[in-house]
Amino acid sequence: MAAKRRSADRELTERARELRRDMTEPERRFWYALRDRRLAGWKFRRQAVFGPFILDFFSHAASLALELDGDSHIERAASDRVRQDWLEPRGVKVVGISNDEVLQDLEAVVQGIAKILDSSNRPGPRAG
């Protein structure tokens, strides 16, 4: 059983690597706004493995998952709900953002996320 789990973990990790290599244009733009602690000092990772899922963008310190939703997410609404139902009891807040929002007004999206981070009960990011 443990060998099967390790195999699944490796597959998930490899899939996350592929997704990082093959980012969409909205993902690239959004990542540029988040990387290197550009969003109020918060550290985000892209295509982060968390449990049995790959999260588009994730801040461990903020327990915040940011999911970009393109056309493919319309058909995946049920599986997205399952993921959210698994993450939220583990303290992870999930915020969905449409690709169109990122492409049309990235600054407004970033400001909205900054407000979410400011209103969270999590301590702010540490310098360094």
C-alpha positions as MATLAB code, in Angstrom:
seq = 'MAAKRRSADRELTERARELRRDMTEPERRFWYALRDRRLAGWKFRRQAVFGPFILDFFSHAASLALELDGDSHIERAASDRVRQDWLEPRGVKVVGISNDEVLQDLEAVVQGIAKILDSSNRPGPRAG';
ca = [
       0.000    0.000    0.000;
       2.815    2.409    0.871;
       4.519    1.727   -2.476;
       1.264    2.514   -4.277;
       0.970    5.794   -2.344;
       4.561    6.768   -3.165;
       3.892    6.061   -6.824;
       0.782    8.278   -6.737;
       2.757   11.032   -4.973;
       5.479   10.858   -7.637;
       2.882   11.042  -10.401;
       1.251   14.072   -8.780;
       4.627   15.790   -8.361;
       5.549   15.105  -11.980;
       2.176   16.454  -13.149;
       2.753   19.630  -11.108;
       6.148   20.053  -12.817;
       4.502   19.680  -16.227;
       1.899   22.296  -15.317;
       4.643   24.710  -14.207;
       6.426   24.225  -17.525;
       3.249   24.627  -19.590;
       1.590   27.601  -17.925;
      -1.177   29.421  -19.779;
      -0.873   33.131  -20.535;
      -3.185   34.114  -17.626;
      -1.155   31.879  -15.290;
       2.113   33.478  -16.454;
       0.798   36.989  -15.884;
      -0.642   36.103  -12.505;
       2.540   34.325  -11.403;
       4.584   37.403  -12.309;
       2.385   39.441   -9.932;
       2.775   36.898   -7.093;
       6.349   35.617   -7.380;
       9.240   36.848   -5.279;
       6.831   37.980   -2.529;
       5.522   40.788   -4.740;
       2.083   40.629   -3.158;
       2.566   42.450    0.152;
       5.464   40.175    1.078;
       3.445   36.919    0.955;
       5.173   33.849   -0.472;
       3.226   31.888   -3.071;
       4.098   28.693   -4.881;
       2.679   27.737   -8.246;
       1.200   24.349   -9.046;
       1.720   23.276   -5.454;
       0.915   19.731   -4.378;
      -1.313   19.755   -1.291;
      -2.689   16.396   -0.230;
      -4.183   14.698   -3.281;
      -4.506   17.969   -5.225;
      -2.433   20.414   -7.259;
      -3.271   24.017   -6.386;
      -2.682   26.690   -9.028;
      -1.147   29.153   -6.538;
      -0.751   28.538   -2.835;
       0.498   30.495    0.157;
       1.212   28.130    3.016;
       1.616   30.972    5.527;
      -1.767   32.440    4.577;
      -3.428   29.040    4.011;
      -4.751   30.524    0.786;
      -5.236   28.727   -2.534;
      -5.806   30.854   -5.618;
      -7.374   28.943   -8.496;
      -7.500   30.390  -11.998;
     -10.632   29.259  -13.745;
     -10.722   29.045  -17.508;
     -13.272   27.401  -19.767;
     -12.220   23.904  -18.631;
     -13.388   24.651  -15.091;
     -16.994   24.942  -16.278;
     -17.080   21.192  -16.906;
     -15.112   20.513  -13.704;
     -17.381   22.326  -11.253;
     -18.223   19.122   -9.358;
     -14.570   18.077   -8.943;
     -13.651   21.644   -7.952;
     -16.311   21.428   -5.231;
     -14.891   18.117   -3.977;
     -11.437   19.707   -3.796;
     -12.761   22.747   -1.944;
     -14.703   20.519    0.473;
     -11.452   18.640    1.205;
      -9.290   21.768    1.598;
     -11.525   23.997    3.721;
     -11.717   21.669    6.775;
      -7.915   21.677    6.670;
      -7.903   25.458    7.040;
      -7.242   26.352    3.399;
      -9.334   29.151    1.946;
      -9.938   28.712   -1.793;
     -10.461   31.748   -4.022;
     -11.449   31.283   -7.644;
     -10.363   33.882  -10.185;
     -11.337   33.843  -13.832;
      -8.743   33.976  -16.573;
     -10.658   36.934  -18.037;
     -10.261   38.905  -14.791;
      -6.500   38.341  -14.871;
      -6.226   39.330  -18.528;
      -8.507   42.362  -18.286;
      -7.568   43.899  -14.925;
      -4.728   42.139  -13.137;
      -4.199   45.082  -10.785;
      -7.785   44.840   -9.479;
      -7.345   41.089   -8.946;
      -4.130   41.640   -6.996;
      -5.751   44.373   -4.896;
      -8.670   42.049   -4.111;
      -6.306   39.313   -2.965;
      -4.372   41.823   -0.859;
      -7.651   42.717    0.896;
      -8.330   39.047    1.577;
      -4.842   38.658    3.039;
      -5.246   41.831    5.144;
      -8.575   40.632    6.547;
      -7.337   37.137    7.370;
      -6.524   36.234   10.940;
      -3.105   34.969    9.870;
       0.035   36.791   10.942;
       1.635   38.798    8.170;
       4.600   37.535    6.200;
       8.041   37.691    7.720;
      10.776   39.590    5.942;
      13.565   37.593    4.457;
];
